[in-house]
Amino acid sequence: MSASRENGRLWNWPVGVAVSALLVLCAALGSVTVGGAARPDGDGGVGASALGVGPRTQGGGGAAQATAIWEFWVTTAAHLAGAAGTNWRTDLEVHNWGGTQVSFTVELLKRDQANTSPQSRTYSLGPGQAVRYNDLVSSMFSFSGAAAIKVSSTYDSLIVTSRTFNDQPGGTYGQFVRGRPLAEAVGPGEQGRVIHLTHNRSTTSGYRTNLLFVNATTASMQLNIDLYTAAGAYLGRLQRTLSGYEYKQIDKAFEGVTGSDVADGYAVFSSPTSGAYFFAGASVIDNRTGDAVFVPHEKVLGGTPPPPTPSPTATTPPSGSYGPITFATGVNSSTGAPINPGTSFAYGLTRLYGIWPWSGITPNTAFRYDWYRNGTSIGGGNSTLPYASGVAWQWTDGSPLPVGTYQLVIKVNNAVVVQGQCQIVGGSTPTPTATSTPPPTPGTGSLAFRLTWNGTNDLDLYVKEPNGTTIYYSNKGPTSTGGRLDVDCNAGCDPARMCSSPIENVFWPTGGAPTGTYEFWVDWYKTCSGPTPTNFTLTVYVNGAVAQTYTGSLNGVDSQHYTYTLGGGGGGGGTNLTMVTPSGWSGCVVCNYREVNPPVYEFLSIYYTTHVYWAVQNTGSSAITGPVKFGFFRDGTQFFTINYPNSSGWPVGGVLGFHYALDTGSYISAGTHTFMVKADVDNAYAETNESDNTCSTTKEWTTIVFSPPDEVGGTLPLSDETEDLPMVRPEELLVVDQGELPRPPKV
């Protein structure tokens, strides 16, 4: 056991406790001389750790070398699109307050999966310095989605903070999330309480509460979440199972236990699993603006969740008629009619509904509902029946729901008024009984973005115009530019709006689409009855012709974001980027171990920078005024992306030479490799010829240490053959993606 003191209390921790799906900064022993800013040292991981430190080194102002790994947990981070047009990003900041240079490791703990071998990056930071990683989920790990972050170090002189914000054209709205030490995790016999919560069922007013939590150990654990009103009235329990280092999020959590708004409430997190440690919190989001506030858990020692508020003792039998319960994979939210009803369902469902009518009651009658699986409670809550007659439904969720017998029990005045059961078994997922109709004919005009997919799930298309206006189901238009959403299939899983071949379409009338860069993406709005995952195709049309096509697959989260540039940016179909070989060059891509012009091939070694040179000509009929991205590929796999801002424009016929100094040891291992450069790697431009924007060279990278000539590191004069070629220098190229390839070992 190791121990540390915090706020006057002695915390004891067993050696071997590790942290879950958060971004973790872990510092390794040793230091690297860095001039001012943190730099990557390589990929790495942290094994078993013990929380706590030995005696601090007194004097000298230096960081005390720890006898164990110091961990800091950032409970939520993201690079994704959310509900109501929100666009979430996370910046991470690390400060070394000590007097000694330290190393630390950042780990990405992805949502809804075990993360016992997470992606990681290791950096060094000088004494008294701070470093900020903007949009680190994407820029550091090339990931799109939600995650937690873990930061670890063998020195205790780090401060870790983060900001997760909604990035909008008019500005940002953000929430501060502190990197919490492992000593603040909720452990055995403890509770994590999260207060100041609000939830409104409206999507255009009030607030919504999303609950966030991460397993801080490598072992699986059970998590109980009990929800209450501010007055202490028990609403119900949510339960989740977390794999090692798994991060999860429950959106609109109060809707899982009540059908009413919650003006003020709180959550109690606890675990019955021996040896479990976790972090929890909530994000309370303004439905009008997308502004979010993060509420971390406060640890209560030795407590247990308070008992549920008892149902009233039955004094008279409840009046009225209730039931029967019909189980289904969906429900028509307008009529209450079940979608795909039955008593036996194939494994693969992520939501099961219990639907039941009532009549002849006093309006606002209170009732209690409880779900059971194989006789064990899996959740429940309290609600009211607002009218004398109507239809109610409850549901239970899973990823997917396990096989078993499911029972729903409804009580009024503490007496059972109706109950029913069904089964989930092996086999293929049943399909809805609702009649599907062909979708309306989508508009095309001068520009159109069209989403097509298979099955009955509700996917939504979002398109952000160059002026920042986003078109989607809640803002269909026409906008000020004429853009509008004209087809919206499978909306809300409503059988009346199901389409046999689902489409969503956003278009502008002929001559109406403004020039500039459009951002577009797909949102998984609701699971109806499958299939999961759902495959989709995104097609961009310009004047009725296909300009670009993208394909993907979704499983309950948003797609990556795509961009398309129309008109002056080169998206109108007259653009073409072609890799060329200038006179005096040995190829259209040349790799040198030293900076030299003209860039003829020289020997390469993993111990020296690889200077990459390539040349590109705009052979199209339109000038390019927007940025251009280039991808680096090693043996067919992309590992690096850089951005050329193109601030001066790229005229028709213009040839540009590019030079980038690549950190060889981070991306290239010893041996023979095919190195390829691809222009317009993100397909931002609809080129007239998509097959001539790549060029490759096959070379050997050795482990030889050369005896270079004096001019190594300098630049030789350009020859007469290439002196007129405009060269884009390394400092003009911006790294936007560092890939996920593991760093090769030094030989």
N, C-alpha and C positions, 0 to 999 in steps of 0.2 A: 504494500500500500504506500502511496505517496500522498502528501497533504499540502494544502495551501490555505492561507487565510483570506477571507473576503468579508468585509463589513463585520468584523469581529467574530465570525463564525468559522469553525474548522470544518473544512469539506474533505471527506475521505472518498477516494476513488480506487476501484480495482484496476490494476494494470491490465491493459488490453482493451479498454473502452475506446471505440473509434466513432467517427461521426458520419451522419447520413448524407442524403442527396443535396447538400448545399455546396456553394463555392467555398473551398477550403484553402486557406493560405498556409502552407506548411514550410517552415524554414529548415533547410538542410545545413549541416555543419560546414564550416569553411566559408571563405569570402572571395569575391571577385572584385577587382578594382573597377569602379564605374565612375565615369565623369558626369555626375549630376543626376541622371535619371536611371531608373531601374531597367535592366535589360534581361532578356531570357537567357537562362543557363542550360535549359534542356527540359525534357519531360521527366517526371518522376512521380512517385507515390509515397504514401506514408503507411507503414504497417501498423502493428499493434502499438498503442500509445498509452502512457500513464499521465494523468493530469496532475500537475503540481510541479514545484521546483525545489531545488536545494537552496542553501543559503545564498542570498544575493551578494554579489561582489560590491563591497562598499568603496566609495571613492573613485576618482578617475572619470566619473560621468559616463562610463561605458555601460553597455547592456550586460546584464548578468547572464552568463551561460547557463542554460537550463539543464537539469538532469533528465528531462522528459520533453515530449513534444507539446508545445503550446498551440491550442486550437482556437480559432475564431469562426463562429458560424453565422452566416448571413442567411436568414430564414427564407428569403424569396428573392428571385432575380428572373429576368425575362427578356426575350427578344421575340415578340409576337403581337398579333392583332387580337384585340379583345372585343367584348360586347359593345354595341352602340358606337362603333367607329373608333374605339380607343386603339392606341398604338404604343405598346409598352416596351420600354428600354431600361437598362440598368447600367449605371456608372459605379465603379468600385474605386475606393481610395485607401492607400496603405501609407502609414507614417511610422518611421523609425525614430523614436524619441531618445534612443541611447547614443552612446559615443563610439560604437563599434559597428562596422558594416555587417549586415546580416543577410542570409538567404531565406527565402520563404517559397512555399508551394501553394498554388491555387488549384482547387479541384472542382469539377463541375458534377453536381449530383442531379441528374435529369429526372423529370417528373414521371411518376407511374412506372418505375422500373427499379430493379436492384442496381446498386452502384458500388459494388465491392471492388471493382477495378475501374475507377472513373478516369476520364481524361484529366490531365493535369499539366500545368506549366510552372516552371521554377524560375525565380528572378532573384536579383541581388539589389540591395538598397543601402546607400551610404548613410552615415550618421547624420541625424538632424534633417533628413530628406523625406519628402512625401512624393508619391506618384499616383496618378489617376489613370484608370483604364476605362475609356469611354465605350459604352455599349459592349461590355466585355463578353457577354454570352455569344455574340456574333463575332466580334473582332478578335477575341482570344481563342475561342473554341469552334468557330464556324458552325454554330448551332442555332436553330430557330425553334423556340419553345420556352417552357418554364423550367426552372431549376432552383436548387439551393447551392450556396457556395461555402466551401470550407477552406480556410487559410491556416496553414500550420508553419511553425518555426521552432527551432531548438533554442531560440532566444525569446525572452519575454518582453522585449522593448517595442512591440508593435501595437499600433492602434488601427483598427479596421472599421471603415464606415462604407455605406452605400446609399445610393439614391435610385429608386425605381420610379419612373415618371411616364406620363402619357404625353407623347410627342405629337403636337398638333401645329398646323401652319401658323396659328396666332400665338404660339408660345407653348410652354410645358406646364404640367401640373404634376408634382412629384411627392413621394413619401420617403422619409428618412428611415433606413433600416441599419441598425448598429450591428457590427460583428460581435457576437456574444461569446464569451469564453465557455468552455465545456462545463465549468463549475456551475453555470446557470441553467444547465439542462435539467428537465424534470426527471427524477429518478424513482426507484421503488418506494412505495408508501407516500408519494408526494403528488400534489396536484399542480397543474398549470392553469391559472384562471385568466381569462381574457374578457375584459369588461368594455363598456362604452360602445356597444354594438347596436346597430339599427338595421332593419330590413323592411323595404316596401315592395310590394308585388308589382307596382307600376314600373315600367321601363323608362318613363320620361320625367318622373319626379321622385323626390325622396332619395333613399340610399339603398345600396345592396351590400351584404356582408359575405365575403369569401374567407373561409378558414384555411390556414396553411400550416403544415407540420412536416417534420422530417425525423427519421429514425437516426439516432446518433450512435448506433452500434451496427456491427456486421451481422447480428442475429435477427431473425424474424420476430416481430412483436405484434400484440393486439393493442389497439388504441380505442378507448371509449371517450365519446364526446357528449356530455350532457348539457342541454340547452335550457335556459331559464329566462323568464322575464325579470325586469329589475325588481319587481315585488316578490321574487322568489318562487313564482309559479312554475312548476316543472312542465316543459313542453315536450320533451322526448329525448331519445338517445340515438346518436349515429355511431356506427362502429366501422373501423377499417383495420385491415391487416397490412402491415408494412414489412417489406423485405429489407435486407441489410442496406443501410444508407439510402433508403427510398424516401423521396419527397413526394407529397401528395397535396392536392388542393380540392376543397369542396366549394364550388361556386353556389351562391345564393343558398347558403347552408340552412337557414331557417325554414325554407320551403320544404325541406325534408321532414319536418316535424309539425308544421302548422300551416293552415291555409290562410291565416290572418297576418296582417302587418305586425311588426314588433317595433314599437317606438323606442324602447330601451331594453336591452337584454345582455346576457353574458353567457360564456361557455366555460365548462369545467373539463379539462383534459386529464385523463389518468390512464394507467395501463396495469392490467392484472398480470402481465408477463414478468417473470423473475429476471432481474438484471437489465430491465429495459430503461433506456434513457432517450429523451426526445426533446425537441424544441417545437414551440407552437406559437401561433399569432393569428391575426386577422387583418384583412384589408377592407376598410369601409369606404365605398366608392360613391360619389355623388352621381346619381343617374342623369342629371342635367348636363354636367360639365365634364365628367370623367375624372374629376379630381379625387385622389385617393389619400387616405390616412392609414398608416400602419400602427397596429396596436399589438405589442409583444405580450407574451405570457408573463404573469407574475407568479412566482413559485410559492406555494403554501406547503409548509413542512408537516409531515405526519398526518395529513388530512385524508379524508375519503369523500367522494362526491356526496353532497347532501341528499337525503332521501327524497324521492319524488313527492310532489304535493299529492296527498291522497285524493282519490275520487270521492265525491260525496256519498255518504251511506244511503242506500236505497230505502226510501220511506214508502213509496208507492210504485207499483209497476209502471214502467214508461209507457206512455200512450202513443198511439200511432202505429204505422206499418213500416217495416224496414226490410230491405233486401228483395230478392236474393242477390248474392255477390256473383258477378261475372268476371272471370279473369281474362286478360287480353294483353296483347303486346303494344297496344296504342289506344288512344281515345280521341274522339272528335270533341275539341274543346268548346265548340259552339252548341252541340246537341247532347253531349255525354254518351253518344253511341260508341260501343266498343269496336276497336279495329282488331281483326284476327282473334276473336274470342275462342276459348277452348279450356280444357281441363288438363291437357298435357302439351308441353312445349319443348322444342328441341334446344339442346344446350347451345349457347351462343348469345342469348338475350342479355342486354345490358340494363333493361328496365322491364319490370312486370307490374301491371296495373290490376287493382281490385276495384270494380265499378258496381255501385249499388244504388237503387232508388229509395226514396222515403216519401211518406205522405201522412196527412192527418196529425201533424205534430204542432207544438207551439213554436213559432219562429224564434230563432236564436237558441235552440236547444243545444246544450253542450254534449259532446260525445268524446270517447276515447277510442283510439285504434292501436292495435299491436300486430306486428308481423312476426311470424315464427318460421324457422326452417328446421325440419326434423325435430320439432318440439322445443327448440332453443330460441329464445327471443333474439331478434336481429334489429329491432328498432320499433318506434312507435311515437305517438304524440297526442295532443289534445286539440280539438277544433270545435266549431259550431256549425249548426245547420240553419242558415239565415231565413229560410222560407218555410211555409207550411208543407210544401212538397217540392221535390226536385231530385237531382241525381248527384251523388258524390263519388269521388274516386281518390284512392291513395296509391302509392307506388313504392317499390323498393328497387334499389340500384345495385349493380355489380359490374365487374370488368373482366369477364362476364359473370352473370349469376351462377353460383355452383349448382350442380345437379342435386336434387332433393325434393322433399315434399314441403310446400309453402302453404301457410295458413294465415288468413287475415281475420281478426276478431274485432268486432265493434261493440262498445259498451255505452249505455246511457244510464245515468244514476247508478253506476257501479254494477249494472246488470247487463249480461250479454243479450243483445237484441238481434244480431245476425253474425254468422261466421261461415267461412267456406275454405276450401283448399284445392290446390292443383299441384302438378308435378312438373319439374324440368328434368328431362331425360336426354340421353344421347341421341344423335341423329341430325338431320338437316333442319335449319331454321324454317318454320312455316312462313308463308307469305300472307300479306294482308288480303282480306276478302273484299276490300273496297274496290270499286270499279275504277280503273285507270283510263284516262282520256288523253288523246293526243294534245300536245302543247300548242298554244297559239303560234302563228307564224312570226318569228322574231324580226325586228327591223334591222336594216344594215346601214343605209345612209353612207356618209363619208367615213365614219369610223364606228366599229362595233367590237365589243368584248363579249364573248359568248362562252358560258360554262355548260357543259353537258356531263352527265354522270349516270351510273347504273343503280337501280334499286329505288327504295322508298324513303330513305333518309332525307332530311331537310338540309341541303347545303345552300349557302348564300354567297353571291358574288358581290365584292366591293370594288369600286373603281374610284380612285382619287384623281381629279382633274389637275392640270398644271397650276390652277389658281388655288388649290387646296381643298376644294369642295369634294366631299365624298358622296357618291351615289350608291345606295343600297336599299334594302327593303323598307327602312324607316325614313328614307329621303329619296323617293323614287323620281323626283323631278316632274316636269322639266326644270333644269337649273338655268342660271342666267345665260349659259352657253348653248342651251338646247338639249343637253344630255339627259337621258331618262332611262329608267328600268322599265321595260315593257312586258317582260315575261318572268314570272316567279312561280315555279312549280314546287309541289310537295310542301307548301307553306304550312308550318305548324302541324304537320302530319294529318291535316284535314283530308278525309277521303274525297271530298268534293273538289280538292285542288291537286289531287294526285295525277301525275302524267305518266303515260306509258314509257316515254323517253324524256326524262326530266331535262329542262333547260332553264337557265337564267340568262338574260340578255340586257346589256346596256349599250345604247347607240346614240349617235348624233345625226340629225338630218343632213342631207347632201349639202356640202359646203359649209356646215356649221361647226365642225370640230376644231377647236383652237389648236395651234401648234404648240409643241412643248413635250415634256415628259409626263406620262401617266403611270401611276402605281396601281396595281391591282392584285387581288388575292382572293382565296376561297375560305369561308368560315363554316365550320361544322356547327349548325344551329341546334339540331335536335336529332336524337336517335329514334327512328320510327320502328321499323322491324328489320332493318338490314339492307344489304349485307355490310358487315364490318370486317375489315376495312372497306371503304368505298372508293373505287377508282374514278378519276375525273379527267376531263380534257378542257383546256382553256385555248380558245382560238381568237386571234386578232384579225379583223377584216378591215381593209382600207379600200374604199370605193367598191365594195363588194367582193374583192379578191382576198384570198388568204395571205396575210403578211407574216404571221408567226403562230406557232402551235406549241403548247406546253402540256405535259401529262404528269399525273401524280396520283397519290393515294392518301386518303385521310382516315384516321381512326380516333375520332373524338376531339381533335385539336385543329387549329388553323393551318393552312398551307404556308409555304414560304411566299414572300412578296416578289412580284415580278414588275419590271418596268418596260415601257414601250415609248419611244420618242417619235413624234409625228412632225412632219413638215421640216422646218429649219434645222431640227436636230438630226434629220436624216432618216426618219421613220416613214417617209412617204413612198418608199420603194425605189428611189434613185440612188441609193448608197451602196457602195461595195468596197470593202477593205481587202486588199490583196497583199500577201507576203511576197516580197521581192528581194533579189540579190543585187546590191549596188556594185558598181565596177570596183575592183580591188578587194572585195570581200571574198572569203572562201565559201560562203553559203548565206542563205537568208536568216539562219540562226547560227551564231558563232559563240563558243564558250572558251574563254581564256583564263589562265590562272593569274594573270596580271592585267592591269589596265593599259591597253595598247591599241593604237589606231594606225593603219586599218586593222580591223579585228580578225587577223588570220589565226588559224587554230594553233594553240600551243598545248603542252602537256598540262594535265589537270591532277590535282591532289585534294583529298578531303581535308587537308590541313591548311588550305589556302582558299581565300575568297574566289568564287566562280563569277567572273565578269561576263554577263550575258548580253549579247548584242543582237538586235533584230531590226528589220526594216519593213515598212508597210506603206503602200500607196493607196490613195483614194481613187479607185478606177471607176467609180460610179458617176452619175450625172448631177448629184446634189452635194453641196458643201456640207461638212459635218461641224456643227457648232456645240454639240453636247459632249460630255465626258465619254471616254472609251476605256473599257476594262480589258486587261490582258491576263490570261491564265497560263501558269507554268504547270507542265505535266511531266511526271517521271514514270516511264514504262506504262503509259496509258492512264495513270491516276493523277488527277489534279491535286496539287498540294499548296498552291500559292496563287493569290490574285492581287494585282496591283492596278491602280487607277491613274489614268492620264487625264488631268482636268481639261485639257484642250481649251484653255482660256482664250487663245488667239484665233481659234477656228482652224479647220482643216479644209483647204480649198480642193476643188475637183482637180485631179492629176497630181496633187501634192504628195511628195515622198518624205517620210520622216524616219530617221534612225533613232533607235532607243538603246539605252545602256542601263543595266541594273546590276548592282553588286550583291550577289546572293551569299548568305552565310552558309557555306557548303556543308559544314559538319552538322548543321541542324536538319538538313533535308536530303542529303545525298550520302549513301554508303559506298564503301569501296567496291569497285567492280565496273562492268560495262552496263551503261544505261542509255535508253533512248529519251532524249530531252526534247520536249515539244513546247512551242509557244503558240497560243491561239488568240487572235484578235476578236473583239466583241464576244468575249467568253460568256457573258450573261444574255446574249441575244437581244440586246437593247435596240438594234437596228435591223430592219427588214432588208437584207442585202439581196441584190439581184443574183449573186452567186455565193451560196453558203459553203462551197467546197474549197475555196482558195484562200481562206484566212488562217491557215495553220502551216507551220513549218517545223521540221524535226531534224535533229542531228544525233547520231549514235557515237558516244565517246566512252573512254575508260577513265575513271577516277581512281588514282593510285593512292598508296600510303607513303609515297616518297616525300622526303623533305628536300626541296631543291636548294641549290646555291644560286639564288637569282642575281641578275645583273644590278647595277646601281640604280637603274631607273625604275625598279619595282616599286609600285605604289604611286608613281607619277604618271604622267601622260606624255607619250611620244608625239611628235608633230604629226598632223594629218598629212597624208600623201596628196599629191596634186589630183589624184583620181577621185578622192572623197572629200576634199576640203569644202565643196559647195553643198554637201548634204547636211541639212539641219539635224543636229543631234539633240535628243531629249536626255538631259543628264539625270543621274539617279535621284538627286534631291528634288526633281520635279515630279517624281512618281510616288504615289501614296500607297502604302500597304493597306489593303482592306480585308485580307483574309489570309490566315497563316496555316490553314489546312489542319488535318488531323493525323498526318503520318507520324508514327513514333520516331523519335530522333535515333539514328543508328549509333551503335557503340563505337567508341574510338578504338582503333586497332593498334 
